[in-house]
Amino acid sequence: MSWAERAADRSPSVQRSRSRSMRQMKVIVAAAKRLIAQKGTSFTTQELVKEAGVAMQTFYRHFEGKDQLLMAVIEEMVTDQAVRYEQDARDLPDPVARLRRHILSVLGSLDASGDESTGPRFITAEHWRLHQLYPEEMAQATQPFADLVAREIRAARDAGLLAPQDVERDAALVARLVMSVYHHYAFAAAPEPAEVIADHLWAFCLAGLGGDLGGGRPARPVRRPPSS
């Protein structure tokens, strides 16, 4: 950041404006989530601003268009879910057990019923459409879950419980695999309960990360990072 940008950030008026903008964006995104639960993505911008209680120019001040809004919705949903997964697993001292809990939680959400069932199908349909148009933005939108996976893999490696080849790359692959299975069963009929599919996926990921396959030791030697 330049000195001018740093100075502007310290300005009380700039901070108040930024705070107001953040509140407005959150109101708009919350309204979009309510409309998505009611009618999917078929809502119009006119319906959105009415639901949010803001002027049309306020919407366009913060979002270039509906696609940018939908990306914000997806990013908020993924971020909120990652935070919730981390909180739900905080009672587990073992990072491998926490990682398993996270993966099972993702696929467990496929069993949602009622309005919540809109979530998996909305994320799946819009993720791939938007990814073709805005690949970098969508990669950023889904990064919070990959970051959560990376934290657990790193902790498990440091504890000698997993032997990843490369933490960041392995975490990205695990996150994409989990996401792909999630996307598939958001629409396809599952041949078995979601928890069975999740357990099989977890076993596959655990083996790929060099985890304990039942013999009481990692599937491959743990490569500890060099001491500094």
MARVEX-932465 format. One record per residue: x, y, z of N, C-alpha, C in turn; residue in three letters. Coordinates in steps of 0.001 Angstrom, whole numbers, plus 500000, padded with zeros to 6 digits. Example, Ala and Ser with C-alpha at 12.3 -4.5 7.8 and 13.67 -1.06 7.14 Angstrom:
<sites>
[site [513190 494310 507800] [512300 495500 507800] [513200 496700 507800] "ALA"]
[site [512850 497750 507080] [513670 498940 507140] [512900 500030 507870] "SER"]
</sites>
This chain:
<sites>
[site [500842 498804 500000] [500000 500000 500000] [500880 501250 500000] "MET"]
[site [500441 502283 499277] [501173 503547 499243] [500928 504326 500528] "SER"]
[site [501742 505392 500755] [501552 506212 501953] [500166 506847 501947] "TRP"]
[site [499680 507208 500741] [498360 507841 500647] [497265 506862 501068] "ALA"]
[site [497407 505586 500643] [496414 504580 501017] [496464 504305 502519] "GLU"]
[site [497682 504254 503075] [497803 504025 504515] [497209 505180 505304] "ARG"]
[site [497456 506388 504816] [496898 507560 505489] [495382 507561 505417] "ALA"]
[site [494851 507182 504256] [493397 507131 504097] [492784 506103 505037] "ALA"]
[site [493478 504968 505214] [492969 503936 506105] [492902 504414 507552] "ASP"]
[site [493765 505369 507899] [493758 505883 509273] [492717 506977 509472] "ARG"]
[site [492121 507427 508370] [491145 508511 508450] [489839 508006 509062] "SER"]
[site [489325 508679 510106] [488045 508253 510703] [486901 508250 509696] "PRO"]
[site [486880 509226 508781] [485792 509276 507801] [485864 508096 506846] "SER"]
[site [487084 507714 506460] [487244 506551 505584] [486814 505289 506320] "VAL"]
[site [487191 505167 507589] [486813 503994 508363] [485299 503905 508552] "GLN"]
[site [484666 505066 508785] [483198 505063 508916] [482542 504661 507612] "ARG"]
[site [483076 505181 506491] [482524 504838 505182] [482692 503347 504897] "SER"]
[site [483865 502816 505250] [484114 501393 505019] [483183 500547 505872] "ARG"]
[site [482989 500958 507118] [482096 500218 508009] [480667 500234 507476] "SER"]
[site [480227 501389 506978] [478883 501491 506413] [478751 500604 505179] "ARG"]
[site [479789 500595 504344] [479760 499769 503142] [479690 498289 503492] "SER"]
[site [480447 497890 504516] [480420 496492 504938] [479036 496094 505420] "MET"]
[site [478398 496972 506185] [477045 496667 506668] [476075 496533 505505] "ARG"]
[site [476171 497436 504531] [475275 497383 503382] [475482 496100 502581] "GLN"]
[site [476741 495715 502379] [477017 494495 501621] [476479 493265 502344] "MET"]
[site [476623 493232 503665] [476113 492097 504424] [474587 492013 504343] "LYS"]
[site [473929 493171 504367] [472473 493204 504229] [472051 492668 502867] "VAL"]
[site [472767 493068 501830] [472439 492627 500466] [472673 491132 500308] "ILE"]
[site [473798 490638 500822] [474100 489208 500717] [473089 488387 501511] "VAL"]
[site [472706 488869 502688] [471706 488157 503488] [470372 488095 502758] "ALA"]
[site [469998 489182 502093] [468754 489192 501323] [468834 488201 500165] "ALA"]
[site [469988 488143 499513] [470171 487199 498407] [470024 485766 498893] "ALA"]
[site [470577 485458 500062] [470475 484102 500604] [469023 483731 500887] "LYS"]
[site [468240 484689 501370] [466818 484412 501622] [466088 484148 500312] "ARG"]
[site [466374 484934 499292] [465713 484733 497998] [466135 483417 497359] "LEU"]
[site [467408 483049 497512] [467886 481780 496962] [467153 480615 497621] "ILE"]
[site [466922 480712 498928] [466194 479655 499640] [464758 479540 499146] "ALA"]
[site [464190 480662 498681] [462805 480670 498233] [462649 480232 496777] "GLN"]
[site [463542 480727 495920] [463346 480512 494482] [464621 480226 493698] "LYS"]
[site [465686 479819 494367] [466931 479596 493656] [467527 480910 493186] "GLY"]
[site [468128 480906 492015] [468793 482115 491515] [467945 482884 490500] "THR"]
[site [466666 482587 490442] [465817 483233 489447] [465360 484627 489865] "SER"]
[site [465759 485092 491034] [465319 486410 491486] [465960 487514 490645] "PHE"]
[site [465274 488628 490558] [465777 489780 489815] [466457 490762 490766] "THR"]
[site [467209 491692 490206] [467843 492708 491050] [466784 493595 491700] "THR"]
[site [465652 493788 491019] [464563 494566 491613] [464020 493866 492854] "GLN"]
[site [463850 492550 492758] [463391 491794 493922] [464433 491826 495035] "GLU"]
[site [465694 491799 494646] [466764 491806 495640] [466788 493101 496441] "LEU"]
[site [466776 494235 495751] [466871 495503 496482] [465633 495726 497354] "VAL"]
[site [464493 495216 496897] [463289 495314 497720] [463439 494468 498982] "LYS"]
[site [463940 493257 498820] [464139 492368 499962] [465170 492937 500932] "GLU"]
[site [466224 493564 500373] [467296 494107 501211] [466937 495465 501803] "ALA"]
[site [465959 496141 501186] [465580 497468 501664] [466617 498526 501330] "GLY"]
[site [467250 498380 500161] [468249 499358 499732] [467881 499867 498337] "VAL"]
[site [468516 500953 497949] [468276 501513 496616] [469084 500734 495573] "ALA"]
[site [468624 500787 494336] [469322 500085 493265] [470766 500579 493127] "MET"]
[site [470975 501898 493280] [472333 502419 493147] [473233 501917 494270] "GLN"]
[site [472643 501606 495425] [473442 501044 496512] [473942 499662 496131] "THR"]
[site [473069 498877 495505] [473493 497546 495051] [474655 497660 494069] "PHE"]
[site [474516 498524 493051] [475552 498637 492027] [476803 499356 492529] "TYR"]
[site [476697 500021 493663] [477890 500631 494255] [478817 499544 494794] "ARG"]
[site [478224 498423 495203] [479016 497365 495830] [479238 496151 494938] "HIS"]
[site [478366 495927 493965] [478470 494751 493104] [478306 495163 491657] "PHE"]
[site [479171 494617 490798] [479065 494927 489371] [477788 494367 488775] "GLU"]
[site [477340 493267 489303] [476127 492635 488788] [475761 491435 489633] "GLY"]
[site [474819 490660 489148] [474293 489532 489910] [475343 488444 490112] "LYS"]
[site [476196 488212 489118] [477223 487181 489263] [478158 487498 490420] "ASP"]
[site [478559 488754 490539] [479454 489137 491641] [478759 488941 492992] "GLN"]
[site [477455 489201 493023] [476698 488968 494248] [476674 487484 494582] "LEU"]
[site [476422 486639 493591] [476359 485195 493838] [477711 484663 494306] "LEU"]
[site [478792 485199 493774] [480111 484776 494243] [480309 485166 495706] "MET"]
[site [479808 486345 496074] [479903 486775 497474] [479089 485849 498370] "ALA"]
[site [477922 485430 497890] [477088 484506 498664] [477817 483182 498872] "VAL"]
[site [478408 482650 497806] [479119 481380 497912] [480300 481506 498870] "ILE"]
[site [481055 482590 498736] [482214 482766 499620] [481780 482858 501079] "GLU"]
[site [480689 483562 501344] [480218 483673 502725] [479734 482329 503240] "GLU"]
[site [479052 481556 502390] [478576 480240 502809] [479742 479309 503120] "MET"]
[site [480758 479305 502253] [481922 478438 502472] [482672 478875 503720] "VAL"]
[site [482851 480178 503888] [483556 480696 505060] [482814 480342 506341] "THR"]
[site [481498 480568 506346] [480700 480257 507534] [480759 478760 507864] "ASP"]
[site [480705 477935 506830] [480762 476487 507054] [482117 476078 507613] "GLN"]
[site [483194 476645 507077] [484537 476310 507569] [484688 476695 509037] "ALA"]
[site [484171 477852 509394] [484224 478294 510795] [483414 477342 511675] "VAL"]
[site [482243 476955 511192] [481388 476053 511964] [482041 474678 512124] "ARG"]
[site [482657 474160 511047] [483340 472867 511145] [484451 472934 512191] "TYR"]
[site [485212 474021 512163] [486330 474159 513100] [485826 474236 514536] "GLU"]
[site [484753 474956 514753] [484186 475072 516104] [483632 473738 516584] "GLN"]
[site [482952 473019 515681] [482342 471748 516061] [483381 470688 516415] "ASP"]
[site [484601 470827 515880] [485645 469822 516120] [486665 470274 517159] "ALA"]
[site [486451 471414 517784] [487467 471947 518697] [487640 471075 519942] "ARG"]
[site [486677 470195 520242] [486798 469322 521407] [487680 468114 521121] "ASP"]
[site [488107 467931 519881] [488938 466783 519508] [490410 467203 519523] "LEU"]
[site [491228 466650 520396] [492637 467059 520463] [493476 466533 519310] "PRO"]
[site [493016 465471 518662] [493761 464826 517582] [493446 465514 516248] "ASP"]
[site [494436 466089 515558] [494155 466764 514285] [493631 465829 513204] "PRO"]
[site [494003 464563 513247] [493468 463609 512270] [491976 463402 512512] "VAL"]
[site [491586 463296 513767] [490167 463158 514089] [489402 464414 513689] "ALA"]
[site [490013 465576 513860] [489355 466817 513441] [489186 466848 511931] "ARG"]
[site [490218 466446 511201] [490129 466434 509742] [489022 465487 509287] "LEU"]
[site [488946 464325 509920] [487871 463385 509582] [486508 464013 509847] "ARG"]
[site [486366 464696 510976] [485101 465346 511309] [484725 466371 510243] "ARG"]
[site [485704 467144 509780] [485423 468165 508764] [484881 467532 507479] "HIS"]
[site [485555 466485 507023] [485161 465844 505763] [483783 465209 505893] "ILE"]
[site [483534 464543 507004] [482220 463941 507204] [481131 465005 507321] "LEU"]
[site [481473 466151 507892] [480484 467227 508037] [480072 467787 506680] "SER"]
[site [481041 467912 505763] [480715 468440 504432] [479686 467548 503750] "VAL"]
[site [479948 466264 503708] [479025 465359 503018] [477748 465144 503822] "LEU"]
[site [477834 465307 505130] [476639 465187 505944] [475612 466253 505623] "GLY"]
[site [476083 467412 505139] [475149 468495 504804] [474301 468162 503581] "SER"]
[site [474663 467120 502847] [473842 466698 501699] [472500 466145 502144] "LEU"]
[site [472403 465736 503398] [471153 465172 503910] [470176 466245 504369] "ASP"]
[site [470550 467537 504161] [469664 468623 504601] [468327 468511 503896] "ALA"]
[site [467277 468909 504607] [465939 468852 504030] [465293 470221 504095] "SER"]
[site [464190 470371 503439] [463469 471645 503453] [464240 472707 502687] "GLY"]
[site [464176 473968 503175] [464837 475068 502491] [466339 474865 502423] "ASP"]
[site [466922 474153 503424] [468361 473977 503450] [468858 473149 502278] "GLU"]
[site [467980 472345 501664] [468410 471533 500532] [468772 472391 499335] "SER"]
[site [468369 473650 499345] [468762 474560 498274] [470263 474769 498285] "THR"]
[site [470879 474703 499457] [472301 474994 499590] [473193 474160 498701] "GLY"]
[site [473199 472812 498834] [474072 471997 497996] [473839 472188 496500] "PRO"]
[site [472585 472255 496085] [472310 472392 494649] [472664 473781 494144] "ARG"]
[site [472416 474785 494959] [472796 476142 494564] [474302 476249 494411] "PHE"]
[site [475047 475784 495414] [476507 475884 495356] [477054 475107 494170] "ILE"]
[site [476508 473899 493934] [477007 473068 492832] [476761 473713 491475] "THR"]
[site [475513 474083 491205] [475170 474645 489896] [475905 475953 489636] "ALA"]
[site [475902 476828 490630] [476512 478141 490422] [478028 478092 490485] "GLU"]
[site [478573 477174 491270] [480029 477071 491352] [480642 476835 489983] "HIS"]
[site [480142 475849 489253] [480760 475508 487977] [480452 476544 486907] "TRP"]
[site [479278 477131 486935] [478981 478189 485963] [479885 479392 486197] "ARG"]
[site [479995 479815 487439] [480804 480989 487751] [482291 480704 487612] "LEU"]
[site [482687 479459 487873] [484106 479116 487763] [484603 479276 486322] "HIS"]
[site [483739 478989 485370] [484132 479165 483969] [484342 480638 483626] "GLN"]
[site [483586 481503 484267] [483651 482934 483969] [484679 483667 484821] "LEU"]
[site [484794 483248 486083] [485663 483954 487032] [486476 482936 487836] "TYR"]
[site [487405 482235 487195] [488125 481157 487898] [488906 481630 489116] "PRO"]
[site [489569 482781 489022] [490373 483249 490155] [489492 483645 491339] "GLU"]
[site [488397 484331 491041] [487490 484756 492108] [486840 483553 492791] "GLU"]
[site [486486 482533 492006] [485851 481360 492603] [486849 480531 493395] "MET"]
[site [488105 480513 492957] [489129 479826 493738] [489269 480494 495099] "ALA"]
[site [489207 481804 495117] [489287 482538 496384] [488054 482275 497243] "GLN"]
[site [486893 482163 496608] [485654 481957 497348] [485643 480624 498090] "ALA"]
[site [486276 479608 497524] [486266 478277 498138] [487530 477989 498951] "THR"]
[site [488453 478942 499016] [489726 478732 499702] [489593 478482 501203] "GLN"]
[site [488612 479068 501902] [488547 478851 503356] [488513 477382 503775] "PRO"]
[site [487833 476531 503012] [487806 475118 503394] [489172 474477 503162] "PHE"]
[site [489827 474812 502052] [491169 474278 501793] [492142 474731 502877] "ALA"]
[site [492006 475960 503351] [492867 476462 504421] [492646 475675 505713] "ASP"]
[site [491377 475352 505995] [491067 474557 507181] [491706 473180 507087] "LEU"]
[site [491595 472542 505925] [492200 471231 505713] [493712 471320 505880] "VAL"]
[site [494318 472362 505330] [495777 472521 505419] [496230 472663 506865] "ALA"]
[site [495481 473406 507679] [495865 473568 509088] [495872 472231 509820] "ARG"]
[site [494878 471401 509545] [494806 470113 510231] [495894 469163 509728] "GLU"]
[site [496151 469157 508424] [497205 468289 507880] [498555 468699 508442] "ILE"]
[site [498805 469990 508531] [500085 470475 509061] [500241 470068 510528] "ARG"]
[site [499167 470218 511308] [499226 469832 512724] [499448 468332 512862] "ALA"]
[site [498800 467546 512012] [498952 466095 512068] [500356 465679 511636] "ALA"]
[site [500900 466351 510648] [502280 466060 510228] [503265 466363 511360] "ARG"]
[site [503086 467514 511997] [503996 467900 513072] [503896 466955 514265] "ASP"]
[site [502718 466320 514423] [502531 465357 515517] [502957 463948 515110] "ALA"]
[site [503421 463777 513875] [503851 462467 513402] [502715 461536 513051] "GLY"]
[site [501529 462091 512792] [500352 461266 512519] [500063 461105 511029] "LEU"]
[site [500514 462041 510219] [500330 461976 508778] [501664 462262 508095] "LEU"]
[site [501770 461800 506853] [503002 462013 506091] [502661 462601 504724] "ALA"]
[site [502170 463838 504690] [501837 464452 503393] [503083 464706 502570] "PRO"]
[site [502936 464663 501257] [504052 464990 500368] [504324 466481 500394] "GLN"]
[site [503252 467262 500347] [503338 468723 500381] [502028 469210 500997] "ASP"]
[site [502106 469879 502125] [500893 470214 502874] [499898 471007 502039] "VAL"]
[site [500346 472094 501439] [499425 472963 500705] [498827 472258 499495] "GLU"]
[site [499659 471575 498731] [499153 470885 497545] [498239 469728 497922] "ARG"]
[site [498611 468982 498950] [497767 467866 499383] [496428 468368 499927] "ASP"]
[site [496476 469480 500669] [495229 470055 501189] [494324 470498 500058] "ALA"]
[site [494913 471115 499025] [494116 471560 497882] [493476 470369 497177] "ALA"]
[site [494220 469262 497041] [493676 468078 496383] [492551 467455 497212] "LEU"]
[site [492756 467376 498532] [491710 466832 499399] [490453 467691 499315] "VAL"]
[site [490634 469007 499380] [489486 469915 499319] [488739 469767 498001] "ALA"]
[site [489481 469647 496893] [488831 469503 495584] [488115 468164 495475] "ARG"]
[site [488715 467120 496020] [488077 465809 495975] [486777 465815 496788] "LEU"]
[site [486843 466373 497987] [485643 466469 498821] [484574 467290 498108] "VAL"]
[site [485004 468403 497500] [484069 469269 496784] [483438 468536 495596] "MET"]
[site [484237 467745 494889] [483716 467022 493723] [482667 465991 494134] "SER"]
[site [482936 465268 495211] [481958 464285 495694] [480690 464997 496163] "VAL"]
[site [480874 466104 496857] [479735 466911 497312] [478893 467373 496128] "TYR"]
[site [479563 467915 495098] [478842 468397 493915] [478096 467259 493221] "HIS"]
[site [478728 466090 493134] [478103 464966 492432] [476796 464552 493117] "HIS"]
[site [476855 464370 494433] [475684 463872 495148] [474690 464965 495516] "TYR"]
[site [475012 466215 495187] [474003 467266 495354] [472839 467039 494390] "ALA"]
[site [473113 466387 493246] [472081 466123 492243] [471851 464629 492013] "PHE"]
[site [472925 463837 492030] [472797 462411 491733] [472224 461658 492929] "ALA"]
[site [471447 460626 492640] [470896 459786 493704] [472026 458981 494330] "ALA"]
[site [472149 459045 495640] [473211 458323 496335] [472852 456847 496458] "ALA"]
[site [473786 455936 496124] [473485 454500 496216] [473494 453990 497649] "PRO"]
[site [473983 454796 498573] [474061 454419 499980] [473991 455684 500820] "GLU"]
[site [473794 455567 502113] [473683 456768 502954] [474916 457654 502851] "PRO"]
[site [474700 458957 503069] [475793 459922 502937] [476937 459600 503882] "ALA"]
[site [476631 459087 505085] [477707 458798 506035] [478595 457651 505563] "GLU"]
[site [478025 456718 504808] [478827 455615 504270] [479756 456138 503186] "VAL"]
[site [479221 456980 502321] [480045 457600 501273] [481151 458432 501905] "ILE"]
[site [480800 459174 502949] [481783 460021 503619] [482885 459186 504261] "ALA"]
[site [482529 458062 504877] [483539 457202 505504] [484496 456638 504462] "ASP"]
[site [483969 456247 503301] [484826 455708 502245] [485757 456797 501710] "HIS"]
[site [485212 457998 501537] [486035 459115 501069] [487131 459426 502082] "LEU"]
[site [486779 459400 503371] [487770 459675 504408] [488899 458641 504369] "TRP"]
[site [488558 457353 504229] [489579 456311 504174] [490516 456534 502994] "ALA"]
[site [489953 456962 501873] [490751 457231 500674] [491709 458389 500930] "PHE"]
[site [491201 459471 501519] [492042 460641 501805] [493113 460298 502834] "CYS"]
[site [492737 459527 503846] [493696 459159 504890] [494854 458366 504300] "LEU"]
[site [494546 457432 503409] [495605 456653 502768] [496506 457551 501928] "ALA"]
[site [495886 458490 501203] [496667 459396 500366] [497586 460305 501155] "GLY"]
[site [497213 460580 502400] [498015 461446 503257] [499013 460656 504107] "LEU"]
[site [499098 459359 503871] [500038 458542 504623] [499596 458274 506036] "GLY"]
[site [498287 458259 506270] [497777 458050 507623] [497757 456592 508027] "GLY"]
[site [497382 456343 509259] [497334 455006 509822] [496227 454205 509140] "ASP"]
[site [496601 453122 508468] [495635 452288 507757] [495195 451078 508574] "LEU"]
[site [495499 451104 509847] [495053 450000 510696] [496184 449248 511342] "GLY"]
[site [497390 449511 510922] [498535 448801 511502] [499207 449561 512620] "GLY"]
[site [498621 450672 513012] [499195 451430 514111] [500321 452352 513713] "GLY"]
[site [500538 452543 512426] [501604 453426 511990] [501192 454086 510678] "ARG"]
[site [501825 455204 510299] [501495 455848 509030] [501774 454918 507854] "PRO"]
[site [501052 455123 506761] [501237 454287 505577] [502594 454515 504933] "ALA"]
[site [503197 455670 505144] [504554 455917 504660] [505280 456728 505729] "ARG"]
[site [506601 456693 505741] [507344 457386 506794] [506997 458866 506850] "PRO"]
[site [506907 459377 508062] [506629 460794 508254] [507894 461584 507984] "VAL"]
[site [507792 462572 507117] [508931 463445 506817] [508758 464727 507604] "ARG"]
[site [509471 464830 508690] [509338 466006 509519] [510061 467191 508888] "ARG"]
[site [509526 468418 509049] [510193 469587 508491] [511529 469799 509194] "PRO"]
[site [512550 470307 508469] [513848 470539 509101] [513722 471578 510207] "PRO"]
[site [514452 471321 511292] [514418 472282 512409] [515156 473542 512027] "SER"]
[site [514628 474682 512473] [515244 475953 512145] [516281 476324 513200] "SER"]
</sites>
